[in-house]
């Protein structure tokens, strides 16, 4: 967990804004990185269902096999009624470091100049 926090501070430059809250605020995106099993995407979908964001970004390369973790999470999110149009997948990241880099690129292309995310 501490490595992830360091990466986020370094790559998203959100040092003063980084906080772990029991009740997250409405954000520009919910970012779910691979790992942690099916509970992680379930948490992301739950946050989406609470209308905390209209955008779900799923990040992760294939751990094994041909289907990326991002694609597997996308399928699970769609089965849970998240509209496909509200999902962005990033399937290149193989490490937490790469999750941060690739998601940052996605966020920089979004409408908002100051992105607020919920990281799962």
ROSE-4610 file (N, C-alpha, C; in Angstrom, 1 decimal, always signed):
// ROSE-4610
residu = [X/X/X/X/X/X/X/X/X/X/X/X/X/X/X/X/X/X/X/X/X/X/X/X/X/X/X/X/X/X/X/X/X/X/X/X/X/X/X/X/X/X/X/X/X/X/X/X/X/X/X/X/X/X/X/X/X/X/X/X/X/X/X/X/X/X/X/X/X/X/X/X/X/X/X/X/X/X/X/X/X/X/X/X/X/X/X/X/X/X/X/X/X/X/X/X/X/X/X/X/X/X/X/X/X/X/X/X/X/X/X/X/X/X/X/X/X/X/X/X/X/X/X/X/X/X/X/X/X/X/X/X/X/X/X/X/X/X/X/X/X/X/X/X/X/X/X/X/X/X/X/X/X/X/X/X/X/X/X/X/X/X/X/X/X/X/X/X/X/X/X/X/X/X/X/X/X/X/X/X/X/X/X/X/X/X/X/X/X/X/X/X/X/X/X/X/X/X/X/X/X/X/X/X/X/X/X/X/X/X/X/X/X/X/X/X/X/X/X/X/X/X/X/X/X/X/X/X/X/X/X/X/X/X/X/X/X/X/X/X/X/X/X/X/X/X/X/X/X/X/X/X/X/X/X/X/X/X/X/X/X/X/X/X/X/X/X/X/X/X/X/X/X/X/X/X/X/X/X/X/X/X/X/X/X/X/X/X/X/X/X/X/X/X/X/X/X/X/X/X/X/X/X/X/X/X/X/X/X/X/X/X/X/X/X/X/X/X/X/X/X/X/X/X/X/X/X/X/X/X/X/X/X/X/X/X/X/X/X/X/X/X/X/X/X/X/X/X/X/X/X/X/X/X/X/X/X/X/X/X]
num = [1/1/1/2/2/2/3/3/3/4/4/4/5/5/5/6/6/6/7/7/7/8/8/8/9/9/9/10/10/10/11/11/11/12/12/12/13/13/13/14/14/14/15/15/15/16/16/16/17/17/17/18/18/18/19/19/19/20/20/20/21/21/21/22/22/22/23/23/23/24/24/24/25/25/25/26/26/26/27/27/27/28/28/28/29/29/29/30/30/30/31/31/31/32/32/32/33/33/33/34/34/34/35/35/35/36/36/36/37/37/37/38/38/38/39/39/39/40/40/40/41/41/41/42/42/42/43/43/43/44/44/44/45/45/45/46/46/46/47/47/47/48/48/48/49/49/49/50/50/50/51/51/51/52/52/52/53/53/53/54/54/54/55/55/55/56/56/56/57/57/57/58/58/58/59/59/59/60/60/60/61/61/61/62/62/62/63/63/63/64/64/64/65/65/65/66/66/66/67/67/67/68/68/68/69/69/69/70/70/70/71/71/71/72/72/72/73/73/73/74/74/74/75/75/75/76/76/76/77/77/77/78/78/78/79/79/79/80/80/80/81/81/81/82/82/82/83/83/83/84/84/84/85/85/85/86/86/86/87/87/87/88/88/88/89/89/89/90/90/90/91/91/91/92/92/92/93/93/93/94/94/94/95/95/95/96/96/96/97/97/97/98/98/98/99/99/99/100/100/100/101/101/101/102/102/102/103/103/103/104/104/104/105/105/105/106/106/106/107/107/107/108/108/108/109/109/109/110/110/110/111/111/111/112/112/112/113/113/113/114/114/114/115/115/115/116/116/116/117/117/117/118/118/118/119/119/119/120/120/120]
x = [+0.8/+0.0/+0.9/+2.0/+2.8/+3.5/+3.9/+4.5/+3.5/+2.3/+1.2/+1.0/+1.0/+0.9/+2.1/+3.3/+4.4/+4.3/+3.9/+3.7/+2.7/+1.6/+0.6/+1.0/+1.7/+2.2/+3.2/+4.1/+5.0/+4.5/+3.5/+3.1/+1.8/+1.0/-0.2/-0.1/+1.0/+1.3/+0.1/-0.4/-1.6/-1.2/+0.0/+0.5/-0.4/-0.8/-1.6/-3.1/-3.5/-4.8/-5.1/-4.0/-4.2/-4.7/-5.8/-6.4/-7.2/-7.1/-8.0/-9.2/-10.3/-11.6/-12.5/-13.3/-14.4/-15.5/-15.7/-16.8/-16.2/-15.8/-15.1/-16.1/-15.5/-16.3/-16.5/-17.5/-17.7/-16.4/-16.0/-14.7/-14.9/-13.8/-13.8/-13.8/-13.1/-13.0/-12.8/-13.3/-12.9/-11.9/-10.7/-9.6/-9.5/-9.6/-9.4/-8.2/-7.2/-6.0/-6.1/-5.5/-5.6/-4.9/-5.3/-4.7/-5.8/-5.6/-6.5/-7.8/-7.9/-9.0/-10.3/-11.4/-12.7/-13.3/-12.8/-13.3/-13.0/-11.8/-11.4/-12.4/-12.8/-13.7/-15.1/-15.4/-16.7/-16.8/-15.7/-15.6/-15.8/-15.1/-15.2/-16.6/-17.2/-18.6/-19.6/-19.3/-20.1/-20.0/-18.8/-18.6/-19.3/-19.2/-19.9/-21.4/-21.9/-23.4/-23.8/-22.9/-23.2/-23.1/-22.9/-22.8/-21.7/-20.6/-19.4/-18.6/-18.9/-18.2/-19.0/-18.9/-19.6/-18.6/-17.3/-16.3/-15.5/-15.4/-14.6/-13.4/-12.2/-11.0/-10.4/-10.2/-9.8/-8.4/-7.4/-6.0/-5.4/-4.8/-4.0/-3.8/-2.6/-2.3/-2.7/-2.5/-2.8/-1.8/-2.3/-1.4/-1.0/-2.0/-1.8/-2.9/-2.5/-3.5/-3.5/-4.5/-4.5/-5.4/-6.4/-7.3/-6.7/-6.6/-6.0/-6.9/-6.3/-7.0/-8.0/-7.6/-8.5/-9.8/-9.6/-10.7/-11.6/-11.0/-11.8/-12.6/-12.0/-12.7/-13.9/-13.6/-14.6/-15.8/-15.6/-16.7/-17.5/-16.8/-17.5/-18.3/-17.7/-18.5/-19.7/-19.6/-20.8/-21.8/-21.4/-22.4/-23.1/-22.4/-23.0/-23.7/-24.0/-24.8/-24.1/-22.8/-22.1/-22.1/-22.6/-22.6/-21.2/-21.1/-19.8/-19.2/-20.1/-19.6/-19.0/-19.2/-18.6/-17.4/-16.8/-15.7/-14.5/-13.3/-12.1/-11.2/-10.6/-9.7/-8.3/-7.3/-5.9/-5.3/-4.8/-4.3/-2.8/-2.0/-0.6/+0.2/-0.4/+0.4/+0.6/+1.8/+2.2/+2.6/+2.8/+3.2/+2.4/+2.4/+1.7/+2.3/+3.6/+4.2/+3.6/+3.5/+2.9/+1.4/+0.7/-0.7/-0.8/+0.1/+0.1/+0.4/+1.4/+1.8/+0.8/+0.2/-0.8/-2.1/-2.5/-3.8/-3.6/-2.4/-2.2/-2.3/-1.9/-2.0/-3.5/-4.3/-5.7/-6.4/-6.0/-6.6/-6.3/-5.1/-4.7/-5.5/-6.1/-6.9/-8.4/-8.7/-10.1/-10.4/-11.7/-12.1/-11.6/-11.4/-11.1/-9.6/-9.2/-7.8/-7.2/-8.0/-7.6/-8.4/-7.8/-8.6/-8.6/-9.7/-9.9/-10.3/-9.6/-9.9/-10.2/-10.9/-11.0/-10.2/-9.2/-8.3/-8.7/-9.0/-9.3/-8.2]
y = [-1.2/+0.0/+1.2/+1.2/+2.4/+2.7/+1.7/+1.8/+2.5/+2.1/+2.7/+4.1/+4.5/+5.9/+6.7/+6.2/+6.9/+7.1/+6.1/+6.2/+7.3/+7.2/+8.2/+9.6/+9.8/+11.2/+11.6/+10.7/+11.1/+11.3/+10.5/+10.5/+11.4/+11.5/+12.3/+13.6/+13.8/+15.1/+15.5/+14.6/+14.8/+14.8/+14.9/+14.8/+15.4/+16.7/+17.3/+16.8/+16.2/+15.8/+14.3/+13.5/+12.1/+11.8/+11.1/+10.7/+9.5/+8.6/+7.4/+7.8/+7.7/+8.1/+6.9/+6.8/+5.8/+6.2/+7.5/+8.0/+8.9/+8.3/+9.1/+10.2/+11.2/+12.3/+12.0/+12.7/+12.6/+12.9/+12.1/+12.2/+12.2/+12.5/+12.5/+11.1/+10.2/+8.8/+7.9/+6.7/+5.6/+4.7/+4.6/+3.8/+2.5/+1.4/+0.1/-0.5/-0.8/-1.5/-3.0/-3.8/-5.2/-5.7/-6.9/-7.5/-7.4/-8.2/-8.2/-9.0/-9.7/-10.6/-9.9/-10.6/-10.0/-9.0/-8.9/-7.9/-6.5/-6.3/-5.0/-4.5/-5.2/-4.7/-4.6/-5.4/-5.3/-4.0/-3.6/-2.3/-1.2/-1.3/-0.2/-0.1/-1.2/-1.1/-0.6/-0.9/-0.4/+1.1/+1.6/+3.1/+3.7/+3.1/+3.6/+3.6/+2.6/+2.5/+3.5/+4.0/+5.1/+6.4/+6.4/+7.6/+8.6/+8.0/+8.8/+9.2/+8.6/+9.0/+8.4/+9.0/+8.5/+7.7/+7.7/+7.0/+6.0/+4.8/+3.7/+3.4/+3.6/+3.3/+2.0/+1.0/-0.3/-0.6/-0.9/-0.9/-2.2/-2.9/-4.1/-5.0/-5.5/-6.4/-7.8/-8.8/-10.2/-10.7/-11.3/-12.0/-13.3/-14.0/-15.2/-15.4/-16.0/-16.2/-14.9/-14.9/-13.8/-12.6/-12.9/-11.8/-11.0/-9.7/-8.8/-8.7/-8.3/-8.1/-7.0/-5.9/-4.8/-5.3/-6.2/-6.7/-7.6/-8.4/-9.3/-8.4/-7.3/-6.4/-5.7/-5.3/-4.7/-5.6/-6.8/-7.8/-7.9/-8.0/-8.1/-6.8/-5.6/-4.4/-4.3/-4.7/-4.7/-5.7/-6.9/-7.8/-7.2/-6.3/-5.6/-4.3/-4.2/-3.1/-1.7/-1.7/-0.5/-0.4/+0.8/+0.9/+0.9/+0.2/+0.1/+1.5/+2.4/+3.8/+4.5/+4.0/+4.7/+4.0/+3.1/+2.3/+2.6/+2.8/+2.9/+1.8/+1.0/+0.0/+0.4/+0.0/+0.2/-1.1/-1.8/-3.2/-3.4/-2.3/-2.4/-2.6/-2.0/-2.0/-3.4/-3.6/-4.9/-4.7/-3.5/-3.2/-2.0/-1.8/-0.6/+0.7/+0.7/+1.9/+2.2/+1.1/+1.3/+1.7/+1.1/+1.5/+3.0/+3.6/+5.0/+5.8/+5.4/+6.1/+6.1/+4.9/+4.8/+5.5/+5.4/+6.0/+7.5/+8.0/+9.4/+9.9/+9.2/+9.6/+9.6/+8.6/+8.6/+9.9/+10.1/+11.3/+12.6/+12.7/+14.0/+14.3/+13.3/+13.5/+13.7/+13.7/+14.0/+15.5/+15.8/+17.2/+18.0/+17.4/+18.2/+18.5/+19.7/+20.0/+19.5/+19.4/+18.9/+17.6/+16.5/+15.2/+14.8/+14.4/+13.8/+12.4/+11.5/+10.0/+9.3/+8.2/+7.3/+6.1/+5.7/+4.6/+3.3/+2.3/+1.0/+0.0]
z = [+0.0/+0.0/+0.0/+0.8/+0.8/-0.5/-1.2/-2.6/-3.5/-3.5/-4.3/-4.0/-2.7/-2.3/-2.8/-2.8/-3.3/-4.8/-5.5/-6.9/-7.3/-6.6/-6.9/-6.6/-5.5/-5.2/-6.3/-6.7/-7.7/-9.1/-9.5/-10.9/-11.1/-10.1/-10.2/-9.6/-8.9/-8.2/-7.3/-6.5/-5.7/-4.2/-3.9/-2.5/-1.5/-1.6/-0.6/-0.7/-1.8/-1.9/-1.7/-1.5/-1.3/+0.1/+0.1/+1.4/+1.3/+2.3/+2.3/+3.1/+2.5/+3.2/+3.1/+4.2/+4.2/+3.2/+3.1/+2.2/+1.1/+0.0/-1.0/-1.7/-2.2/-2.8/-4.3/-4.9/-6.3/-7.0/-8.0/-8.7/-10.2/-10.9/-12.4/-12.9/-12.1/-12.5/-11.3/-11.5/-10.6/-11.3/-10.7/-11.4/-10.6/-11.3/-10.7/-11.4/-10.6/-11.1/-10.8/-11.7/-11.5/-10.3/-9.9/-8.7/-7.6/-6.6/-5.5/-5.7/-6.8/-7.0/-7.4/-7.5/-7.9/-7.0/-5.8/-4.8/-5.3/-6.0/-6.5/-7.5/-8.5/-9.5/-8.9/-8.0/-7.3/-6.5/-5.9/-5.2/-6.1/-7.3/-8.3/-8.8/-9.1/-9.6/-8.5/-7.2/-6.1/-6.0/-6.2/-6.1/-7.3/-8.5/-9.7/-9.4/-8.9/-8.6/-7.6/-6.7/-5.8/-6.4/-7.8/-8.6/-8.1/-7.7/-7.4/-8.6/-9.7/-11.0/-12.1/-13.3/-14.5/-15.3/-14.9/-15.7/-14.8/-15.4/-14.8/-15.6/-15.1/-15.8/-15.2/-16.1/-15.7/-16.3/-15.4/-15.9/-15.5/-16.5/-16.2/-17.4/-17.6/-18.7/-18.2/-19.2/-18.9/-17.9/-16.8/-15.9/-16.4/-17.0/-17.7/-18.8/-19.8/-20.9/-21.8/-22.7/-23.7/-23.3/-22.4/-22.0/-20.9/-21.2/-20.2/-18.9/-17.8/-16.6/-16.8/-17.5/-17.8/-18.5/-19.5/-20.3/-19.4/-18.6/-17.7/-16.7/-16.2/-15.3/-16.1/-17.3/-18.2/-18.3/-18.6/-18.8/-17.5/-16.3/-15.0/-14.8/-15.1/-14.9/-15.8/-17.0/-17.9/-17.4/-16.9/-16.3/-15.1/-14.5/-13.3/-13.7/-15.0/-15.5/-15.6/-15.7/-16.0/-17.5/-18.1/-19.5/-20.1/-21.2/-21.9/-22.2/-22.6/-22.9/-21.8/-20.5/-19.4/-18.8/-19.7/-19.3/-20.2/-19.7/-20.5/-20.0/-20.9/-20.5/-20.9/-20.1/-20.3/-20.1/-21.2/-21.0/-21.3/-21.1/-21.2/-19.9/-18.8/-17.6/-17.0/-16.6/-16.0/-14.5/-14.1/-12.7/-12.2/-10.9/-10.4/-10.9/-11.1/-11.7/-13.1/-13.9/-15.2/-15.2/-14.2/-14.0/-13.9/-13.0/-12.8/-14.0/-14.7/-16.0/-17.0/-17.3/-18.4/-18.0/-16.8/-16.4/-16.4/-16.0/-16.1/-17.5/-18.5/-19.9/-20.3/-19.8/-20.1/-19.5/-18.2/-17.5/-18.2/-18.7/-19.3/-20.6/-21.2/-22.3/-22.0/-20.7/-20.3/-20.3/-20.2/-20.2/-19.0/-17.9/-16.7/-16.6/-16.2/-16.1/-14.8/-13.8/-12.5/-12.2/-12.5/-12.3/-10.8/-10.4/-9.1/-9.3/-8.7/-8.9/-7.6/-7.7/-6.6/-7.1/-6.3/-6.7/-5.9/-6.7/-6.1/-6.4]
